């Protein structure tokens, strides 16, 4: 197998890991005010992701760094053409991170309410924009013969891309609700379970339509099979959630997210940025790749350090695997 293909698969794997893990983070942040009816419940909701959210974002950093190193032309075209949505994602993630870290620094409901708003916005907006971005990667964007993006922001707002934005967000909400049902207790757990069932049905419809449309645009037999497997996994997760087997439910939605993203990458390959103007202007893995020596060095480095990162993150999830209970907490009504 050529190293260009190896690194395309590696980057696809990094994005899969990111969306599986950060996906439930986005879902939890989106549901913070929906399921958290009071301060103790909202604190419990945030505590479920408190030890892991920043580690989940490492997958995004590594995916971006790997793209820059292995496929610099892809990185350059992507970040120039998608500058506005990617910048908005970056700002949103920064605001969410600040809010998660500083929410508990003051015993003040007004302060914490503002931080909760930042967490919600910083969860919903990236979910929407990642869906918009990946839908456009599958559909294609206007590239000239120099692989330069020649469209406008409006070109990114096609019906298919907007469906992708909504579908990604709906799946993350269902994924996050199941995660909360897995990690909480009592009434909060029951409400998360019920909401996951309702949100999951909506998400299932959106996912089926989006994946079918995506495969119609740019798919083959292999990517169709992977997309179908994603739908089956998601359905299995919803059934498990209905019978309150949260562990199996979370495994099902995690598999569904991973398989859905894999189906999009499979549909694209060997293109990394399809052109809607001229097939000859489509950016492929060969066109975008670094030199063979660079890819060889990157492969050695990744082979050494990536397993260590995965082991550390797996250990983190194991340590913080217990359910979170809602504990009473006293806070002031206004700033002191």
C-alpha positions as CSV (number, residue, x, y, z in Angstrom):
1,X,0.0,0.0,0.0
2,X,1.4,3.4,-0.9
3,X,2.1,5.8,1.9
4,X,-0.3,8.4,0.4
5,X,-3.1,5.9,0.9
6,X,-1.8,5.0,4.4
7,X,-1.9,8.6,5.5
8,X,-5.3,9.2,3.9
9,X,-6.6,6.3,6.1
10,X,-4.7,7.6,9.1
11,X,-6.3,11.0,8.8
12,X,-9.7,9.5,8.2
13,X,-9.1,7.5,11.4
14,X,-8.2,10.6,13.4
15,X,-11.4,12.4,12.2
16,X,-13.4,9.3,13.1
17,X,-11.9,9.3,16.6
18,X,-12.5,13.0,16.9
19,X,-16.2,12.9,16.0
20,X,-16.9,9.8,18.1
21,X,-15.4,11.4,21.2
22,X,-16.0,15.1,20.7
23,X,-19.5,14.2,19.3
24,X,-20.8,13.3,22.7
25,X,-19.1,16.4,24.1
26,X,-21.0,18.5,21.7
27,X,-24.2,16.7,22.5
28,X,-23.7,17.1,26.3
29,X,-23.0,20.8,25.8
30,X,-26.1,21.3,23.7
31,X,-28.3,19.6,26.3
32,X,-26.8,21.4,29.3
33,X,-29.8,23.7,29.7
34,X,-32.3,21.2,28.4
35,X,-31.6,18.4,30.9
36,X,-30.0,20.5,33.6
37,X,-33.0,22.0,35.3
38,X,-31.1,23.5,38.2
39,X,-27.6,24.3,39.2
40,X,-26.8,20.8,40.8
41,X,-28.0,19.0,37.7
42,X,-26.1,21.3,35.3
43,X,-23.0,20.8,37.4
44,X,-23.5,17.0,37.2
45,X,-24.0,17.3,33.4
46,X,-20.7,19.2,33.0
47,X,-18.9,16.8,35.4
48,X,-19.6,13.9,33.0
49,X,-17.3,15.4,30.4
50,X,-15.0,17.5,32.7
51,X,-12.1,15.1,32.8
52,X,-12.2,14.2,29.1
53,X,-13.3,17.0,26.9
54,X,-9.9,18.6,26.4
55,X,-8.3,15.2,25.6
56,X,-11.0,14.6,23.0
57,X,-9.9,17.8,21.2
58,X,-6.4,16.4,20.9
59,X,-7.8,14.3,18.0
60,X,-8.7,17.5,16.1
61,X,-5.2,19.0,16.7
62,X,-3.5,15.8,15.6
63,X,-5.8,15.5,12.5
64,X,-5.0,19.1,11.5
65,X,-1.3,18.6,12.1
66,X,-1.2,15.4,10.2
67,X,-3.0,17.0,7.2
68,X,-0.6,19.8,7.2
69,X,2.4,17.5,7.3
70,X,1.2,14.7,5.0
71,X,-1.0,16.6,2.5
72,X,0.0,20.3,2.6
73,X,-1.9,21.1,-0.6
74,X,-5.1,19.7,1.0
75,X,-4.5,21.7,4.1
76,X,-3.9,24.9,2.2
77,X,-6.9,24.5,-0.1
78,X,-9.2,23.5,2.8
79,X,-8.3,26.3,5.1
80,X,-8.4,29.0,2.4
81,X,-11.8,27.8,1.0
82,X,-13.4,27.1,4.4
83,X,-11.8,30.0,6.2
84,X,-15.0,31.5,7.7
85,X,-16.6,28.3,9.0
86,X,-13.3,26.9,10.3
87,X,-12.5,30.2,12.0
88,X,-15.9,30.2,13.6
89,X,-15.3,26.6,14.8
90,X,-12.0,27.7,16.4
91,X,-13.5,30.7,18.2
92,X,-16.4,28.5,19.4
93,X,-14.1,25.9,20.8
94,X,-12.0,28.5,22.5
95,X,-15.1,30.1,24.1
96,X,-16.4,26.7,25.2
97,X,-13.1,25.7,26.7
98,X,-12.9,29.0,28.7
99,X,-16.5,28.5,29.9
100,X,-15.8,24.9,31.0
101,X,-12.7,25.9,32.9
102,X,-14.0,29.2,34.5
103,X,-17.6,28.2,35.2
104,X,-16.9,27.1,38.7
105,X,-14.5,29.9,39.6
106,X,-17.3,32.0,41.1
107,X,-20.2,31.0,43.3
108,X,-22.7,33.1,41.3
109,X,-25.7,32.0,39.4
110,X,-25.5,34.9,36.9
111,X,-21.9,34.1,36.1
112,X,-22.5,30.4,35.7
113,X,-25.6,31.2,33.5
114,X,-23.3,33.1,31.2
115,X,-20.8,30.3,31.1
116,X,-23.6,27.8,30.4
117,X,-24.6,29.9,27.4
118,X,-21.1,29.9,26.1
119,X,-20.9,26.2,26.5
120,X,-24.1,25.7,24.6
121,X,-23.2,28.0,21.8
122,X,-19.7,26.5,21.7
123,X,-21.2,23.1,21.3
124,X,-24.0,23.7,18.8
125,X,-22.1,26.0,16.4
126,X,-19.1,23.6,15.8
127,X,-21.5,20.7,15.3
128,X,-23.4,22.5,12.6
129,X,-20.3,23.8,10.9
130,X,-18.5,20.5,10.9
131,X,-21.5,19.0,9.2
132,X,-21.5,21.8,6.7
133,X,-17.8,21.4,6.1
134,X,-17.8,17.6,5.6
135,X,-20.9,17.7,3.4
136,X,-19.1,20.1,1.1
137,X,-16.0,17.9,1.0
138,X,-18.1,15.1,-0.3
139,X,-20.2,17.2,-2.7
140,X,-17.2,19.2,-4.0
141,X,-16.3,22.9,-4.2
142,X,-15.3,25.2,-7.0
143,X,-11.6,24.7,-7.6
144,X,-9.6,26.1,-10.5
145,X,-6.7,24.2,-12.3
146,X,-4.3,25.4,-9.6
147,X,-6.5,23.8,-6.9
148,X,-7.4,27.2,-5.6
149,X,-10.9,27.8,-4.1
150,X,-12.7,30.3,-6.4
151,X,-16.1,30.3,-4.8
152,X,-17.8,32.4,-2.1
153,X,-19.2,31.5,1.3
154,X,-22.6,31.2,-0.3
155,X,-21.3,28.3,-2.4
156,X,-20.9,26.3,0.8
157,X,-24.6,26.7,1.7
158,X,-26.2,24.2,-0.7
159,X,-29.2,22.2,0.4
160,X,-27.0,19.1,0.8
161,X,-24.5,21.0,3.0
162,X,-27.3,22.4,5.2
163,X,-28.7,18.9,5.6
164,X,-25.3,17.7,6.6
165,X,-25.1,20.5,9.2
166,X,-28.4,19.5,10.8
167,X,-27.8,15.8,10.5
168,X,-24.4,16.0,12.3
169,X,-25.9,18.1,15.1
170,X,-28.9,15.8,15.5
171,X,-26.6,12.7,15.8
172,X,-24.3,14.4,18.3
173,X,-27.4,15.4,20.4
174,X,-28.6,11.7,20.5
175,X,-25.0,10.5,21.1
176,X,-24.6,13.0,23.9
177,X,-27.9,12.1,25.5
178,X,-27.0,8.4,25.6
179,X,-23.7,9.3,27.1
180,X,-25.5,11.3,29.8
181,X,-27.8,8.3,30.5
182,X,-24.7,6.1,30.8
183,X,-22.9,8.5,33.2
184,X,-25.6,9.8,35.5
185,X,-28.2,8.4,37.9
186,X,-31.8,8.7,39.1
187,X,-34.1,11.3,37.5
188,X,-31.4,12.9,35.3
189,X,-30.5,9.5,33.9
190,X,-34.2,8.7,33.2
191,X,-34.7,12.0,31.4
192,X,-31.6,11.6,29.4
193,X,-32.7,8.2,28.4
194,X,-36.1,9.4,27.2
195,X,-34.7,12.4,25.4
196,X,-32.1,10.1,23.6
197,X,-35.0,8.0,22.3
198,X,-36.9,11.0,20.9
199,X,-33.8,12.8,19.5
200,X,-32.5,9.5,18.1
201,X,-35.5,8.9,16.0
202,X,-35.2,12.4,14.4
203,X,-31.4,11.9,14.0
204,X,-32.0,8.5,12.3
205,X,-34.2,10.0,9.6
206,X,-31.8,12.8,9.0
207,X,-28.8,10.4,8.9
208,X,-30.5,8.0,6.4
209,X,-31.4,10.8,4.0
210,X,-27.9,12.5,4.3
211,X,-25.9,9.3,3.9
212,X,-28.0,8.1,1.0
213,X,-27.7,11.5,-0.7
214,X,-23.9,11.5,-0.1
215,X,-23.5,8.1,-1.6
216,X,-25.6,9.1,-4.6
217,X,-23.3,12.1,-5.2
218,X,-20.0,10.3,-4.8
219,X,-20.1,6.7,-3.6
220,X,-19.3,3.2,-4.7
221,X,-20.3,-0.3,-3.5
222,X,-17.9,-0.2,-0.6
223,X,-18.9,3.2,0.8
224,X,-22.6,2.2,0.4
225,X,-22.0,-0.9,2.6
226,X,-20.2,1.2,5.2
227,X,-23.0,3.8,5.2
228,X,-25.6,1.0,5.6
229,X,-23.6,-0.5,8.5
230,X,-23.7,3.0,10.2
231,X,-27.5,3.1,9.9
232,X,-27.8,-0.4,11.4
233,X,-25.4,0.5,14.3
234,X,-27.4,3.6,15.0
235,X,-30.7,1.6,15.0
236,X,-29.1,-0.9,17.4
237,X,-28.0,1.9,19.7
238,X,-31.5,3.2,19.8
239,X,-33.0,-0.2,20.6
240,X,-30.5,-0.7,23.4
241,X,-31.3,2.7,24.8
242,X,-35.0,1.9,24.7
243,X,-34.4,-1.2,26.9
244,X,-32.1,1.0,29.1
245,X,-28.8,-0.8,28.2
246,X,-26.9,2.4,28.1
247,X,-23.5,0.8,27.6
248,X,-24.6,-1.0,24.5
249,X,-26.5,2.0,23.3
250,X,-23.4,4.2,23.5
251,X,-21.4,1.6,21.7
252,X,-24.0,1.6,19.0
253,X,-24.1,5.3,18.5
254,X,-20.3,5.5,18.7
255,X,-20.0,2.8,16.0
256,X,-22.6,4.7,13.9
257,X,-20.7,8.0,14.1
258,X,-17.4,6.2,13.2
259,X,-18.9,4.3,10.3
260,X,-20.8,7.3,8.9
261,X,-17.6,9.3,8.8
262,X,-15.7,6.4,7.3
263,X,-18.4,6.1,4.6
264,X,-17.8,9.8,3.7
265,X,-14.0,9.3,3.4
266,X,-14.5,6.1,1.4
267,X,-16.8,7.9,-1.0
268,X,-14.2,10.7,-1.5
269,X,-11.1,8.5,-2.1
270,X,-8.8,9.1,-3.9
271,X,-10.0,12.7,-4.0
272,X,-9.5,14.9,-1.0
273,X,-11.1,18.1,-2.4
274,X,-13.4,17.3,-5.4
275,X,-13.9,20.1,-7.9
276,X,-17.4,21.1,-9.1
277,X,-16.0,23.1,-12.0
278,X,-13.8,20.5,-13.8
279,X,-13.0,16.9,-12.8
280,X,-9.4,17.6,-13.9
281,X,-9.2,20.3,-11.1
282,X,-10.1,17.7,-8.4
283,X,-7.4,17.5,-5.7
284,X,-6.3,13.9,-5.0
285,X,-4.1,12.3,-2.5
286,X,-1.3,12.1,-5.0
287,X,-1.6,15.8,-5.9
288,X,-1.7,16.9,-2.3
289,X,0.9,14.6,-0.7
290,X,4.3,15.6,0.7
291,X,7.5,13.9,-0.5
292,X,7.9,10.1,0.1
293,X,10.7,10.8,2.6
294,X,8.4,13.1,4.6
295,X,5.7,10.5,4.7
296,X,8.1,7.8,5.7
297,X,9.4,9.9,8.7
298,X,5.8,10.8,9.7
299,X,4.9,7.1,9.6
300,X,7.7,6.2,12.0
301,X,6.8,9.0,14.4
302,X,3.1,8.1,14.3
303,X,3.9,4.5,14.9
304,X,5.8,5.3,18.1
305,X,3.6,8.0,19.7
306,X,0.1,7.4,18.5
307,X,-0.3,4.1,20.5
308,X,1.0,6.0,23.7
309,X,-1.6,8.7,23.2
310,X,-4.4,6.2,22.8
311,X,-3.3,4.2,25.8
312,X,-3.2,7.4,28.0
313,X,-6.7,8.5,26.8
314,X,-8.1,5.0,27.3
315,X,-6.7,5.0,30.9
316,X,-8.4,8.4,31.5
317,X,-11.8,7.0,30.5
318,X,-11.3,4.0,32.7
319,X,-10.4,6.1,35.7
320,X,-13.4,8.4,35.3
321,X,-15.9,5.6,34.3
322,X,-18.2,5.8,37.4
323,X,-21.6,7.4,37.2
324,X,-22.1,11.0,38.4
325,X,-24.7,11.8,41.1
326,X,-26.5,15.1,41.5
327,X,-25.2,16.8,44.6
328,X,-26.8,19.8,46.3
329,X,-24.7,23.0,46.0
330,X,-25.0,26.4,47.5
331,X,-24.4,29.4,45.2
332,X,-25.2,33.1,45.5
333,X,-27.8,34.8,43.4
334,X,-25.5,37.6,42.2
335,X,-21.9,38.5,42.0
336,X,-20.1,39.4,45.2
